[in-house]
Amino acid sequence: MDTSKNQTDETLLSEPSKEGIDFDELMRKFDTEARFRTPPGWQLKLIVFLCVAMSCFHFYTAGFGLLPAQKQGAVHLAFVLVIVFLLYPIKSSMSKNSKIPIYDFGLAIFAATPLIYLVMQIDVIAMGRSGLPTTMDIVMGFMLIAALLEATRRISNPILPCLAIVSLLYCYFGRYMPDLLSHRGFSVNRIVNHMYLGTEGIFGTPLEVSSTFVFMFILFGSVLEKTGMGRFIIDLSVALAGWSTGGPAKVAVVASGLMGTISGSSVANVCTTGMFTIPLMKSVGYKPYFAGAVEAVASTGGQIMPPVMGAGAFIMAQFLGVGYLEVALAAVVPALLYYFAVMVQVHFEAKRLGLKGLPKNQLPKIGGLLKAKGFLLIPLAAIVYLLIAGYTPLYAAFSGILVSFVLSWLNKETRLTPVRLMQAFEAGARGALSVACACACVGMVVGMGTLTGLALRIAGAIVTLAGGKLILTLFFTMCASILLGTGLPTTANFIVTSTMAAPALLQLGVPAMAAYMFVFYFGIAADLTPPVALAAYAGAGIAGDDPMKTGATAFKLALAGFLVPYIYVYNPMLLFIGATPLLMIQAICTAMIGVFLLAMFTIGHYKAPLHPMMRVIALVGALGLLDPGTVTDVIGLAVLALLYFVQTMKAKSMGDPGAPA
């Protein structure tokens, strides 16, 4: 590289590239959560006050004792709905700097009223009139349902509220449905009672988890971010992987995976790390659409990366009745396999294009980074330790925040001053709004399933449609998860599919952890699947290339990762289910060979360009490894050996022996 090129790369390492990109507008375009307004004067101060107060409430109850579940959920939801109506305009296209209109203040009061009523009356309802709602109970229930639907529409999109409305109508009109869907029908009073006063509707498990574990981990992530953790992760990733073949793309994979441990949003992750990594990738020769796709795939996988996964992981733990640590432990191998698949494809693409890494003299020194800011990793280590020691996730997150605050004062750049701490608490509350709305709204969908029994019938229909064959049932479940994911937030998608589709897998003998992890995984993968691949489109916006082309490339890169859920369903040892050390090693090696072969198929390169027939052989070998067993393992190894021999000879004939892959 010439001197000017070196200077360019050095600049890219020190600060994000602007390239005329308005990152706020990019977020607003692809992430509905970013379409908030910033009103002037006292109105903005009111929003900040409410956000900080909400975080203080959750921080206090996490450390000193939760309220009873419905009270905790009601206070949590009251904060959420009031802030949403003040922060998000009725139309997302309205001016970012517009004032809050009087009708939104009215809607905020309208939304808070039934929740305040519930907090005041919950003891009387539980003791004296459970199942016998008064007229006032019904009126308040109607008010909450209406406010929740509108708030969810504002912060998300119309699809989830429409799904909830259809669910409510189905509860009432079920008697008129065809035989497969019919039920006896329920009165309006019974439906509102079930959704508002019961614990299987709005105030069901999803909102309970949102108001406890999820909020605290989002707050923990916001606190870490204010200490400069994001910049440290990017610098550390550059130091670790920037020197290797196609280094900047591998930096994106490592940085986005690490960032994903503290961020629950694919789009936000893309915009946070992508402003650094995408220009870096472009600077060494990657096509813009490929750079955007790599960042999108790497960022999306962060939601399945322990120790701090997406909100769905906490809900999964509640649904399964196990500790969060068990879910996080089960996710370790699949997450590493996912990133292994992405890393291999990035490497093959770099070899195909002849791309090199960054000069070592331009890279940060690992020792210097760890000496200056390595203590920022201690809060994550503390959370892992507390979870392993048997403490609750709530206590672990509470302690993690305290540890982060104390350690931040070791370095002037990372100190959580009162202003920074208030900003972190404000950001934490804002980050929890969409999850809370999704959890509460989708609670009505889950409540419909339990009230009418539809969930079990859908599961039976999926199994019947698949003819009782597991591979077809998995395929149909995958399609349902991806299809729902094009319109629903990840958390809502997981709740719906785990209620409606996962039972079909359970009927065929799939372990519960594997079934729930399967739908969780593919619900997240929807962010990479056209035509609504939001993470990929955000990457395209930063890269300055065609969104559809970037989305298609992201889907291709994720294809090897799509094999992973099938592997752990057929081989649950990858989730530490019935695992022994020897069999576990065999299962991991088998899975790695499978994704390695599929990566060859998708990129079309291994030491040298792959002949179409060799690509087909690689695909057959990868798919054959879905079924665990000595025979298939031997076939997979034979395919790998064949490709190694053929491609090595081909590379030599082309005058390039190729570096070991």
N, C-alpha and C positions, 0 to 999 in steps of 0.2 A: 504493500500500500504506500501511496505517496504521502508527503507531509500534510497536505491539505486534508486528505482523507483521515489521517490520524487525528488531526485537530477536530474534525467533525465528530469522530467517534468519541473523543475525549469529552466533547461538549455534551454529547448524548448521555454519557455516563454520569455527568454531574447534574444535569437538570432535564426535565421533560421537554420534548420537542413541541413547539407550538404549531408550526406549519399552518398557521391561520385557522386552527380548529378551536371552536368554542366548545369546551368540554361540558359546560353546563347545558348548552343547547343540545348537544349530542345525547346527554343523559335524558333530557326532557323528551327527545324524539323517540327513544327506544325503551325507556323505563318510566312507566306511569307514576311510580312513586316520586319521581323527580319533577313532576309537573305541578309543583306547589307555587303559591304566590308569596311574595315578600312585601307585605304591606308596610307603610311608613309609620314612624312615630310610636305612639302608645300601643297600637294594635300589634305591632311586631313584638314589643316588650311583653304584652299579654301572652302571646303564643310561647315565647321563650320561658316565661314564668310557669306556664302550665306544663311544658315539657320537662323542665327541671323538677317541678313538684312531683310529676309522675315518676321520674327516675328515683327521686328521694323516697317516695312511698314504697317502691319495690325494693330499693336497697335496704330500707329499714325493716320491712317485713321479712326479707330474706335472712337478715342477720338476727332478728329478735323475735321472730314468730309470725307465721302466716295467719290471716283471718280464715274463718271457715270457708270452704271452697267456693260456694256461691257468692258470698260477700266479697271475697278476694277477686273473683271474676267480674262481679258487678262494678266494683270500684275501678278495676283495670279497664273495663269496657267503657265506663263513663268518661274517663280521661281520654281514651282513644277516640270516641265519637265526637266529643267536643273539639278536640284538636283537629281532627279531620275536617269538620265543617268550617273551622276558622282558617285552616291552612290550604285546603284544596277547593278551587272554585267550581261552580256548577258545570262549567265547560272548560276542558283542559286547554282550549285555545285562547282563553282570556289572558290578559296581560299579566306577566309575572309580577309586576310591581303594583298591581291594582289593590285598592282598599277593600276591606272586608265589608260587603253590603249588609244592611240591617237584617235581611231575611236569613243570612247565614248565622247571625247571632241568635235569631229566633229558632233556627233548626238545631243549634247547639243546645239551647235550653230544652227544646222539645225532646232531643235524644237523651239528655241527662235525667229528665224527670222520671221515666219508668225505672231507671237503674237506681236512683236515689230511693224511690218507692220500694223497690225490692230489698235494698239494704235495710230499710226501716221495718219492713213487714216479714222478712224471711223467717224469723223465729216463730211468728204467729202462724205463718203458712205451714211451716214444717210440723208444728205441734197440733194445730187445730183443723186446718182445712185443706190438707194435701189431697189433691184430686178433686176438690170441690171449689173451684175458683168463683170469686164474686164477680159482679159486673165490673167493678173497678179493676180487678185483676185482668180481665179480658181486654178492657180499654188500654191499660198499660202495656199489655202484651202486643196489641196491635201497633201501638206507638213505637215500641222498640223494634219490632220486625220491619216497619216502614223505614225508620231512621237507619237501621243497620243495612238494609238493601241499598239505600241511596248513598251512604258513606262508602260502602264497598265498591259501588259503581264509580264513585269519584276517584278513589285511590287505586283501583285495579282496572277493570273494564266491565262492560255489561254482561259478559258471559256467566260469571259466577252468580250474580244476583238473579239472572234469568233462570239458571239451573235451580236456585233455591225457590223461586216462584213456581216453577214447574213441579217441584217436589211438594210444595204446599197444596197446589191444585190437585195433584195426584192423590194426596191423602183424603181429599174431600170427594173427588169424582172417581175414585177407584172402582166403585161398583159398576161403572159404565164401560170399563176397559175390557179388552179381549181376555180370554181365559188365562193366558200365561201371566198377565199383569193384574188381573182383577182381585179386589178384596172387598170387604163389606162396606167400606167407606166410614168416615168419621165426621162427627159434628165440628163446627167451627170452634166451639168451646173446648172440645177435647184436643183439637190440634194446637190451639194457642196455649192451653195448659201444658201440653207436652213440650212445646218449643220454648216457652217462657219460664214456667215454674218448675219444670222437671230438670233432671240432670242428664238427659239423653238428647237434648236439643241444643239451643244456643249455648247453654252453660254446661255442655258435655266435656268429655276428655280433652278435645282440641283446645278449647278456651282455657281450661284449667292449666294445661301445660304452657300455653302462651302467657298466662298471667303469673307464672312462677319461673320454671327453668329457662324457657326461651327468652323472656325479657332480660333475665340476668346475664345470659351469655351474649346477647346483643349489646348490652351495656358494657360488658367486659371487653368486647371487641372494639367498641367506641373509645373506651379509656385507653386501650393499647394503641389504637391508631393515633391518638393525641400525643402519645409519648414519642412518636416518630417510628413506630414499628414498621409501617409500610415501606418507608425509605430504606430502613435497615435490611428488610427482607430482600428488596431489589438489589442492593449493593452486595449482600451476601451471596445471592444467586449468581450475580455477574462474576464474583470471585471464584465461585465453585465450578461454574460451567462455561463461562465466557470464552475460555481458551480452546475448547474442544471443537471438533468439526461442526460447522454450522452453529457455533456457540450461542449467538443471540437468541435463536429459536429455543435452544435448550434452557437458556436463562428464563425465557417466557414460561416454559413448562414448570421449572423449579419455583420461580417467583410466584406464579399464579396458584400453584398447588399449596405453597406455604401461606400465601395471603388468604386462600380459601379456608384455612383452618380458623380464621377469625372473622371471615366475611360470609354472610349467607346469601348474597345476591350475585348471580352470574354476571349481569350487566354492569353492576357497580364494580365488580372485580376486573372486568375487561377495561373499564374506563380508568380505574386506578393504576393498574400495572401496565396496561396497554399504551398509555401515553409515553412510557419509557421504552418498552420492549418492541413495539411495532416499528418505530423509526430505526431502532437498532437492527432489527431483522432486515429491513429494507436497505440499510446502509451496506450490508455485506453481500447483497445480491438476491435475497428472496423476493419473489413476486409479491406485490402489495396484497393481493387477495389471499395468498398463502400465509403471509404474516398475520393478517387479521384472523384467519381461520385457526391458526395455531394458538393465538391468544385466547380465542373464544373457547376452544376445546379444553385448554389448560385451566381456564377460569371456571368453566362449568364443573369440572371434576372436583373443584375445591369443596363443593357441598357434600361430597362423600368422604372427605379426608378427615380422619380423627386428628386431634382430640375434640375440636369444636366443629361439629358438622352442622348441616342445615337444620331448621326447626323440625322438619319431619322426623329426624332421628329421635328427638325427645318424645314425640308423639308415638313413634314406633315402640319405644321402651314401655310406655304406658299401656298401649294396646296389647303388647306381649306379656305384660306383668313381670318384666325383668328390670334389672338395674341398667342405667344408661351406659355404664362401663361395659356391660355385656354386648350392647349394640355397637359401641365404638370399637371393641375388640373384634367383633365379627366383620366390621367394615375395613379393617386394616389391610388384609391381603387383597380383596377386590380393588381397593383404592390404589394400592401399589401396582397391581396388574394394569389398571387403567392408565396410570402415568407411564408405566413401562411401555405399553402399546404406543402411546403418543410419542414418547422419546425415541423409540425405534424408528417410527415413521419419519420423524424429523431428521434423524440421522441418515436414513436411506435417501431422503429428498436432498439433503446437503451433499451426499456422495454423488447423487445423480447429476446435480448441478455443478459439482466441483467447488463447493463453497468452503471457506476456511473459517477458523475462529478469529477472535480478536487478539491482537498482540498482547503478550503477557505484561509488557511494560505499561499498558493502559488500564490494567485491571486493578481493582482495590486489593489490598493485602488482607487475607483472611485473619491473620493474627492481629493486625491493627484494628480491623472491624470488631472482632470479638473483645478486644481489650477496651475499646471505646464504648461499645453499646451491647456487648454480649449479654449483659445483665437483663436486657429486655426479653430474653428467652426464658428467664426464671419463672415468670408468672404462668406460662404454659406448662412448664415442668411441674410447678406447684399444683396446678389443676389435675394433671395426670396422677401425681402422687396421692392427692387427697381422694380421688376416685378409686384408685387401687387400694387405698387404706380403708375404704368402706364408707366414706362420708358421702352425703347426698350431693347431687349435681348443684343444687341450690347453694349449699354451704361452700362447695368448691368454687363456684363463680363469685360468691361474696368475698371469699378469701383471696381469690385471684385479683379482684379489684383493689383490695387493701394492699396486697403485695406490690401491685403495679404502681400504686400511688407512692408508697414508701421508696421503692427502688428508683422511681423517676427522678428523685432528687440527687442521685449520684452523678448526674451529668446536667450541665446548664441547659443543653439543647432539648433535653427530654423532660424537664421538670413540669409537673402538673400543678401549675400555679392556680389560684382560685379561678381566674378567667378561663384557663384551659380546662379545668375540671368542670366548670359550668358548661362549657362548649361540648365536652364529652357527654355530660348528662343530657344536654339538649339533643345531641345527635343520637344517643341511645334511644330516647323516647321516639324520635322521628323514625328511626330504623325499625321500631317494633309496630308501627301503625298498620302497615299492610298485612303483616303476619296475623295480628290480632283480628282485623276485619275478616280476613280469609278464614281463620279458625272459627270465629263466631258464625259467619254466614254459612260455611260448609257444615256447621253443626246442625243446621236445619235439614240438609241433605241426608246426613247420617241419621238424624231423628226420624226422617221419613222412612228410611230403611228399617229401623227397629220397630217403628209403629206399624208398618204394613207388611213386614216380612219380605220385602222385595229383594233385599240383598242376597238371601239364600236362593231365591228363584233365579236371579241373574247368574249366580255361580253355577247352579245346575244347568242352565241354558248354555253357558260357555263350555262346560264339560261335554254336554250332549252334542253341541255343534262340532267339537273337536273329535268326536267319536271315542272319547275316553283316552285319547293318545296324549301323552304328556307334552311332546314337542309341539303339537298343534295348539294345545292349551296355552303353553308358554308364548307362542307366537301371537295368538289372539290377545292375550293379556298385555303383551308388549305393545301391540297396535293400539289397544284401548288406552294405555298409559301415555303413549306419545300423542295420541289424538286429543285426549283431555288436556295434556300439557301445552297444546298450542293456544289454549284459551284460559287455562286456570293457572294461578300461581303454584309454585312447586309444592308448598305445604298443602293447599287445598286439593291439588291433584293426588297427592299421596293418601290423604284421608279418604277421598272418594274411591280410589282404586283399591285401597286396602280393605274397604268395606264391601265393595261390589265385586271385585275381580280376584283378589287374593284368596278368598274362600274356595274358588274353583281349584286352585293349586293345592290347597289343604285337602280337598276331597280326593286328590290323586296321590296323597301320601308325601307331598313335599313338606319338609320341616317348616314350622311356622316362621322361624328367623329367615330362612332362605326365601320363602314366599313373600314376606313383607319387604325384604331387601330388594327382591326382584322388581316389584312395582315402584319402590322408592327410587331405584337406580334409573329406570326408564322414564319416570316422571321428570327427573332432572335432565335426562338426555333430550327432552323435547325442546330445550333451549337451543339445540343445535340442529333441529330437524326442520327443513323448509316445509311449507312456505312461511312459517312463523318462527324463524330461528333468531330470537331477539339478541342473544349473546353474539352470534355471528354478524348480525347487522350492525351492532355497536362496533365490533372490530373493523367492519368494512368502513364505517364512518371515520374512524381514526386513520385507517390505511389509505383512504381516498380511492376505493375501488368499488366495483359493482357488488351490491349486497347479495344478490342471488348467486353469483359466482362464488363469493366468499362463503355463503351458507352451504352451497353444494360441496365445496372443498372441506368445510368443517365437518359435514356429515360423513364424508369419505374418511377423514382422519379419525373420526369417532367410531368408525365401523369396527376396527379391531377391538376397541373398548366394549362395543356392543356384544362381543362374544363372551365377555367375562361373566355376566349374570347367568347365562346358560351353563357355563362351566360349573359355577358354584351351586346351581340347582341340582345338577347331575352328580356333583362331587361336593357335598356339604362340608367336607373336612376343611375346605378353604375358609369356611366361616367358623372354624374350631368346633364343629359339631361331630362328636365321636372320633376325634382326631387322635392318632398316635404319632410320635415323632417321625418314624420311618415313612408311614403312609402320607403324612403331611408334606414331607419333603418331596415325595413322588408326585403328589397332587399339584404342588406349586410348580415343579419342573414341567409337568405336563401342560399346565395352564400357560406358562411362559413360552413353551414351544408353540402352542396354539396361537397365541397373539403374535408371536414372532413371524410365523408363517402367514398369518392374515395380513400383517403389515407389508410383507413382500408382495402379496397380491394387490393391495390397495395402491402402493407406490409404484410397483413394477420395476423395482431395482434391488439387486443384492450383489454387491461386488461389480456387477455389470448389468446393463439393461436385461430384464427378464423377457424371454420369448413368451408369447401368449399361452403356449402349451404349458410352460413352466409355471406361469401364474395360476393356471387352472389346477395344476398339481399341488401348488402351495395352498390353494383354497380348499381342495379336497382333504389334504393333510390336516389343515386347521379345523375343519368341520368334523373330521373323524375323531379328533381329540375331545369333542364334547362328551363322548361316552367313556367314562373312566374304565380302565382295565388294562391288563398287560398287553393284550393283542393290539389295541388301538395305540398304546404308548409306543410299542415297537414300530408300528406303521408310521407314526409321527416322526420318530427318530430316523427311520429309513428315508422318509421324504426329505427331512432336513439334510441328511448326509448326501442324498442324491443332488439336491440343489447346491449344496456346498461344493461338491466335486465339479458339477457342470459349470457353475458360475465362476469358480476359480480358474478353470481351464479357459473359459471365455474371456475373463479379464486378462489373462496372460497373452492370449492371442491378439488382444486389442492393445497390448503393450503397457498394461497397467495391472500389476498383480493385486492391487486393491489392499486397503487396510483391513485388518480384522474387524468384523462387524459385531 
